Amino acid sequence: MSSLFCMIDDKHVPLYRILWISDVPHFCGADDCLCEGQYEVRLEQGESLWTNREERDTVIAALERWHAGDDFDDVEGEEPWD
C-alpha cells in the first residue's frame, strides 16, 4: 500500500500539500546561500523544502502513483465514496 506521505529530508510531507517541484537545482550565486545545488519542493502557503536529486525523484514518483491511484487501499472501516 502506498502512503499519502513522502519523506523529504526528515519530514513526512502529505502529497496533497505539494504544489510543484523544481526540475533544475537552485542557483542564485549568493555567497551565503544554503540551498545551492538542491531542488526546491514548493508547498502550500509559500513554504519550501529543499532536497537532493534522489529524494526529488522519489517524491515525483510518489506523486505520480498517487495521481494514478495505484496501491491506495480504502481506510479500514470507511464507507466507499461510490
Backbone bond lengths (Angstrom), bond angles and torsions (degrees), N, CA, C in turn:
res aa  C-N    CA-C-N  psi(-1)  N-CA   C-N-CA  omega(-1)  CA-C   N-CA-C  phi
1 M - - - 1.438 - - 1.531 109.08 -
2 S 1.310 117.01 131.82 1.453 122.35 176.37 1.517 109.53 -78.03
3 S 1.314 115.10 159.99 1.451 120.59 -179.34 1.522 110.01 -105.97
4 L 1.313 116.56 153.59 1.458 121.52 173.14 1.525 110.77 -81.98
5 F 1.331 116.43 3.59 1.453 122.55 179.24 1.521 109.46 -119.60
6 C 1.322 116.06 151.11 1.451 121.04 172.04 1.529 107.27 -130.90
7 M 1.304 116.37 157.52 1.461 121.28 178.68 1.517 109.35 -92.92
8 I 1.313 116.58 125.50 1.450 122.94 171.37 1.517 105.66 -127.38
9 D 1.319 114.73 115.87 1.457 121.42 -172.61 1.528 106.51 61.61
10 D 1.312 118.87 -115.89 1.467 121.28 178.79 1.524 111.39 -115.47
11 K 1.332 116.08 24.91 1.459 120.70 -174.67 1.527 111.92 -117.17
12 H 1.320 116.34 137.19 1.453 122.03 172.35 1.534 106.40 -87.45
13 V 1.325 116.70 110.13 1.460 121.88 -174.22 1.528 109.48 -108.37
14 P 1.342 118.16 127.66 1.460 119.84 175.59 1.535 109.41 -65.03
15 L 1.317 116.61 131.52 1.467 120.99 -178.10 1.523 111.77 -58.25
16 Y 1.334 117.33 -35.04 1.462 120.39 -176.98 1.524 113.28 -69.14
17 R 1.331 118.96 -11.05 1.471 121.43 177.70 1.522 112.69 -86.28
18 I 1.341 118.15 -12.82 1.465 121.86 -175.81 1.525 109.43 -81.05
19 L 1.333 115.72 125.28 1.461 121.67 178.69 1.521 111.76 -94.10
20 W 1.330 116.93 -45.48 1.457 120.76 177.79 1.521 109.87 -159.36
21 I 1.358 114.37 164.81 1.466 122.17 -179.92 1.518 107.61 -133.16
22 S 1.324 116.90 132.35 1.464 119.80 -177.81 1.524 111.00 -68.76
23 D 1.310 114.47 146.43 1.458 121.16 179.61 1.524 111.67 -92.12
24 V 1.313 116.57 -22.78 1.467 121.48 179.62 1.525 108.82 -122.41
25 P 1.328 116.99 152.81 1.466 119.19 179.55 1.531 111.69 -67.93
26 H 1.306 115.20 152.54 1.462 122.55 -179.39 1.525 110.20 -67.16
27 F 1.322 115.47 137.45 1.457 121.86 172.73 1.520 108.31 -149.46
28 C 1.325 116.14 113.80 1.460 119.76 177.86 1.522 111.40 -118.58
29 G 1.321 116.88 -16.54 1.455 121.09 178.25 1.515 115.14 83.03
30 A 1.312 117.76 -2.09 1.467 120.30 178.69 1.520 110.33 -71.26
31 D 1.321 116.20 135.56 1.469 120.94 -178.31 1.522 113.04 -61.85
32 D 1.324 117.14 -31.64 1.465 120.51 -175.86 1.534 113.43 -99.71
33 C 1.323 118.02 11.74 1.463 121.32 -178.87 1.526 110.64 -70.26
34 L 1.321 116.57 128.06 1.464 121.95 179.89 1.523 112.94 -95.55
35 C 1.336 117.20 -4.11 1.468 121.73 -174.91 1.523 112.62 -106.28
36 E 1.303 116.33 1.65 1.461 121.61 -177.73 1.531 110.67 -53.09
37 G 1.332 117.01 127.43 1.464 121.96 177.57 1.520 114.94 83.87
38 Q 1.327 117.45 -1.57 1.458 120.62 178.72 1.524 110.05 -101.72
39 Y 1.334 115.32 165.27 1.459 122.24 -178.56 1.523 109.11 -102.53
40 E 1.328 115.41 136.97 1.466 120.38 -178.72 1.522 110.58 -90.02
41 V 1.315 115.37 133.71 1.460 122.57 171.80 1.519 105.32 -114.01
42 R 1.338 116.56 109.80 1.464 121.39 -175.86 1.514 109.44 -87.68
43 L 1.325 114.40 129.46 1.458 121.91 178.63 1.523 109.47 -109.01
44 E 1.311 114.84 173.06 1.463 120.87 175.50 1.524 110.63 -57.47
45 Q 1.317 115.47 159.69 1.459 124.39 173.71 1.527 113.27 60.68
46 G 1.347 116.11 29.99 1.456 121.04 174.39 1.520 115.61 75.05
47 E 1.309 117.71 10.43 1.459 120.92 179.19 1.526 109.96 -83.89
48 S 1.329 116.33 148.97 1.454 121.56 175.49 1.516 109.84 -135.43
49 L 1.316 114.77 148.37 1.453 122.01 169.82 1.521 106.92 -119.94
50 W 1.308 116.35 153.49 1.457 121.50 -177.90 1.522 108.78 -120.13
51 T 1.326 116.06 139.24 1.457 119.98 -174.66 1.524 110.60 -147.04
52 N 1.326 115.20 168.49 1.460 119.69 176.03 1.535 109.43 -85.75
53 R 1.317 116.69 175.74 1.467 120.74 -175.00 1.535 111.91 -64.89
54 E 1.317 117.03 -39.87 1.469 120.44 -179.20 1.523 111.28 -61.54
55 E 1.330 117.19 -47.93 1.468 120.15 178.06 1.522 111.13 -65.22
56 R 1.334 117.35 -38.74 1.468 120.81 177.88 1.516 110.54 -58.02
57 D 1.342 116.61 -46.31 1.461 120.70 179.68 1.525 111.55 -63.89
58 T 1.317 117.49 -36.01 1.463 122.12 177.57 1.532 110.63 -65.84
59 V 1.329 116.94 -40.73 1.464 121.06 178.59 1.532 110.40 -65.39
60 I 1.333 116.87 -43.23 1.466 120.50 178.46 1.524 110.39 -60.64
61 A 1.325 117.26 -43.77 1.473 120.92 178.84 1.527 110.74 -62.34
62 A 1.340 117.53 -40.12 1.468 121.14 178.81 1.530 110.56 -64.66
63 L 1.327 117.19 -40.56 1.464 120.51 177.83 1.525 111.44 -64.67
64 E 1.328 116.72 -39.83 1.467 120.20 178.84 1.526 111.07 -65.22
65 R 1.347 117.48 -41.07 1.469 120.71 177.10 1.522 110.47 -64.54
66 W 1.334 116.83 -42.11 1.456 121.52 -179.71 1.529 110.10 -63.73
67 H 1.317 117.05 -44.50 1.462 121.06 179.94 1.529 111.54 -62.55
68 A 1.329 116.13 -38.21 1.463 120.94 -179.67 1.528 111.90 -78.43
69 G 1.336 117.69 -13.36 1.455 121.40 -179.10 1.512 113.34 77.45
70 D 1.312 117.61 16.89 1.465 121.46 -178.33 1.519 111.75 -69.83
71 D 1.316 115.48 132.71 1.452 123.70 169.57 1.517 115.20 60.96
72 F 1.315 119.36 22.64 1.450 120.45 176.31 1.525 108.46 -99.57
73 D 1.308 114.99 112.72 1.458 120.71 179.11 1.518 109.50 -85.04
74 D 1.323 115.69 154.56 1.451 120.04 174.18 1.519 108.92 -66.39
75 V 1.319 115.73 148.06 1.449 120.54 176.84 1.521 107.76 -67.66
76 E 1.319 116.24 132.36 1.463 120.43 -177.54 1.515 110.97 -58.23
77 G 1.317 116.55 129.56 1.452 122.02 178.33 1.512 114.28 88.98
78 E 1.330 117.59 -6.97 1.460 120.84 -179.61 1.524 109.97 -87.07
79 E 1.318 116.67 146.09 1.460 122.28 175.84 1.526 109.07 -77.04
80 P 1.332 119.41 140.26 1.460 120.14 175.37 1.518 110.85 -67.48
81 W 1.325 117.00 155.82 1.462 123.46 -176.30 1.510 113.24 -86.72
82 D 1.310 119.33 6.10 1.470 122.43 -175.06 1.481 113.48 -51.31
